[in-house]
Amino acid sequence: MYGAYFDLRHHVRTTGRSRGPEHHGELLPYEPSETWQLLRILPPSEIRPTDSFADIGCGKGRVLIAAARHYTVRRVIGVEFSADMHHSASDNIARMRPGRSPIELVHSDACTWPIPPDATVFYLFNPFTGETFRRFAANLLASQQEHPRHLRIVYVFPVMHDYLIALGFTLVRTRRNQALYTRPPTV
């Protein structure tokens, strides 16, 4: 019901589950986020205009739309590996009403994507686990090392929680099936 309402309200098509692409040996099914939960785990009052928000595995773009509508940030970035999902997200972004923040879409493997130095907030709806997650995390930490900044991760179904803690991330809060982590510039 929430998905149908979201789509109708924003003039987009983000609902429905589908078989996603295989990525580094993992089958990644698509399931859209319930974006109302995002605003509870990371309220707009905790976002700065100098932040950039990146949705890793953005699917059809539902979180991008919600972030652009509710957060005032430098930019909202959607990274998607699947060409079909990237195309769907592009169509949805073109149809949506303008938000507070601009949206950029990137068709890329998150493990090799050159993370922009202004990207400070990352949204992960459990896009991958295991070795793929470790490769993405290494990419993220290399970006933080090269461009020191405070990082935040909103992680839905945080199956790699222990790994993030081992990397120096701190669990700030949990809500339902979501967790918010932070990592200062120097750990």
C-alpha positions as CSV (number, residue, x, y, z in Angstrom):
1,M,0.0,0.0,0.0
2,Y,2.8,2.4,0.9
3,G,4.6,1.9,-2.4
4,A,1.4,2.6,-4.5
5,Y,0.8,5.8,-2.5
6,F,4.5,6.9,-2.9
7,D,4.4,6.2,-6.7
8,L,1.1,8.0,-7.2
9,R,2.2,11.0,-5.1
10,H,5.5,11.4,-7.0
11,H,4.3,10.3,-10.4
12,V,6.8,7.4,-10.6
13,R,6.9,3.6,-10.7
14,T,9.1,2.2,-8.0
15,T,6.9,-0.6,-6.6
16,G,7.2,-4.3,-7.0
17,R,9.9,-6.9,-6.4
18,S,12.0,-8.3,-9.2
19,R,15.0,-10.4,-9.7
20,G,18.0,-8.2,-9.8
21,P,21.3,-8.7,-11.5
22,E,24.0,-11.1,-10.4
23,H,26.8,-9.0,-8.9
24,H,30.2,-10.7,-8.0
25,G,28.4,-14.0,-7.6
26,E,25.6,-12.7,-5.5
27,L,22.0,-12.6,-6.8
28,L,20.6,-9.2,-5.9
29,P,16.8,-9.0,-5.8
30,Y,15.1,-5.6,-6.0
31,E,12.8,-4.6,-3.2
32,P,12.1,-0.9,-2.7
33,S,12.7,0.8,0.6
34,E,9.9,2.2,2.8
35,T,11.3,5.8,2.7
36,W,9.3,7.0,5.7
37,Q,11.7,5.0,7.8
38,L,14.7,6.9,6.4
39,L,13.5,10.1,7.9
40,R,13.2,8.5,11.3
41,I,16.7,7.0,11.4
42,L,18.3,10.1,9.9
43,P,16.1,13.2,10.4
44,P,16.5,16.2,8.1
45,S,17.7,18.3,11.0
46,E,20.9,16.1,11.1
47,I,21.8,16.8,7.5
48,R,23.9,19.7,6.4
49,P,23.7,21.6,3.0
50,T,27.3,20.6,2.4
51,D,26.5,16.9,2.6
52,S,26.0,14.7,-0.4
53,F,23.7,11.7,-0.1
54,A,24.6,8.5,-2.0
55,D,22.2,5.5,-2.4
56,I,24.3,2.5,-3.1
57,G,22.2,0.1,-5.2
58,C,19.5,2.7,-5.8
59,G,17.2,0.4,-7.8
60,K,14.4,2.3,-9.3
61,G,15.2,5.4,-7.3
62,R,12.6,5.6,-4.5
63,V,15.2,6.6,-1.8
64,L,16.7,9.2,-4.2
65,I,13.4,10.8,-4.7
66,A,12.7,10.9,-1.0
67,A,16.1,12.2,-0.1
68,A,15.9,14.9,-2.8
69,R,12.5,16.0,-1.4
70,H,13.3,16.0,2.3
71,Y,17.0,16.7,2.6
72,T,18.7,20.0,1.5
73,V,22.1,18.7,0.4
74,R,24.6,19.5,-2.3
75,R,23.4,16.5,-4.3
76,V,21.8,13.1,-4.1
77,I,23.6,10.4,-6.0
78,G,22.2,7.0,-7.1
79,V,24.6,4.2,-7.9
80,E,23.2,1.2,-9.6
81,F,24.9,-1.8,-11.2
82,S,21.9,-3.2,-13.2
83,A,21.3,-1.5,-16.5
84,D,17.6,-2.2,-16.3
85,M,17.3,-0.7,-12.8
86,H,19.4,2.3,-13.8
87,H,17.1,2.9,-16.8
88,S,14.0,2.7,-14.5
89,A,15.5,5.1,-12.1
90,S,16.3,7.5,-14.9
91,D,12.7,7.4,-16.1
92,N,11.4,7.9,-12.5
93,I,13.7,10.9,-11.9
94,A,12.6,12.5,-15.2
95,R,8.9,12.1,-14.1
96,M,9.2,13.3,-10.5
97,R,8.3,16.7,-9.2
98,P,11.4,18.8,-8.4
99,G,12.8,18.4,-4.9
100,R,15.1,20.4,-2.7
101,S,18.3,18.8,-4.0
102,P,19.5,17.7,-7.4
103,I,19.8,14.0,-8.3
104,E,22.6,12.4,-10.3
105,L,22.5,8.8,-11.4
106,V,25.6,6.7,-11.9
107,H,25.5,3.3,-13.7
108,S,28.5,1.6,-12.0
109,D,29.8,-1.2,-9.8
110,A,29.9,0.3,-6.3
111,C,33.1,-1.6,-5.6
112,T,35.0,0.4,-8.3
113,W,32.9,3.6,-8.4
114,P,35.1,6.6,-7.7
115,I,33.4,7.9,-4.6
116,P,33.1,11.7,-4.8
117,P,35.0,13.6,-2.0
118,D,31.8,15.4,-1.0
119,A,29.8,12.1,-0.5
120,T,29.2,11.9,3.3
121,V,25.9,10.1,3.8
122,F,25.5,6.6,2.3
123,Y,22.3,4.6,2.2
124,L,22.5,0.8,1.9
125,F,19.4,-1.4,1.7
126,N,21.6,-4.5,2.1
127,P,22.7,-4.2,-1.6
128,F,25.4,-6.9,-1.1
129,T,27.2,-8.9,1.6
130,G,30.4,-10.8,2.1
131,E,33.4,-10.1,-0.2
132,T,31.4,-7.6,-2.3
133,F,30.6,-5.5,0.9
134,R,34.3,-5.7,1.9
135,R,35.4,-4.4,-1.5
136,F,32.9,-1.5,-1.3
137,A,34.0,-0.7,2.3
138,A,37.6,-0.6,1.2
139,N,36.7,1.8,-1.6
140,L,34.8,4.0,0.9
141,L,37.7,4.0,3.4
142,A,40.2,4.8,0.6
143,S,38.0,7.8,-0.4
144,Q,37.8,8.9,3.2
145,Q,41.6,8.6,3.6
146,E,42.2,10.6,0.5
147,H,39.5,13.2,1.3
148,P,39.1,13.3,5.1
149,R,35.5,13.8,6.1
150,H,32.9,12.5,8.6
151,L,31.0,9.5,7.1
152,R,27.5,8.3,7.9
153,I,25.9,5.1,6.8
154,V,22.2,4.3,7.0
155,Y,22.1,0.5,6.7
156,V,18.9,-1.5,6.3
157,F,19.2,-5.1,7.4
158,P,22.8,-4.6,8.6
159,V,24.1,-8.1,8.2
160,M,27.7,-6.7,8.0
161,H,27.4,-4.8,11.3
162,D,30.4,-6.5,13.0
163,Y,32.5,-5.7,9.9
164,L,31.6,-2.0,10.0
165,I,32.4,-1.9,13.8
166,A,35.8,-3.5,13.1
167,L,36.5,-0.8,10.5
168,G,36.0,2.0,13.1
169,F,32.3,2.8,12.5
170,T,30.2,3.6,15.6
171,L,26.6,2.5,15.9
172,V,24.6,5.7,16.6
173,R,21.1,4.4,16.7
174,T,18.8,1.6,15.5
175,R,15.2,1.7,14.5
176,R,13.3,-1.3,13.3
177,N,15.5,-3.0,10.8
178,Q,17.8,0.0,10.2
179,A,21.0,1.2,11.8
180,L,22.9,4.5,11.5
181,Y,26.7,4.4,11.7
182,T,29.3,7.2,11.8
183,R,33.0,7.2,11.2
184,P,35.2,10.3,12.0
185,P,37.9,11.4,9.5
186,T,40.7,9.8,11.4
187,V,40.3,6.4,13.0
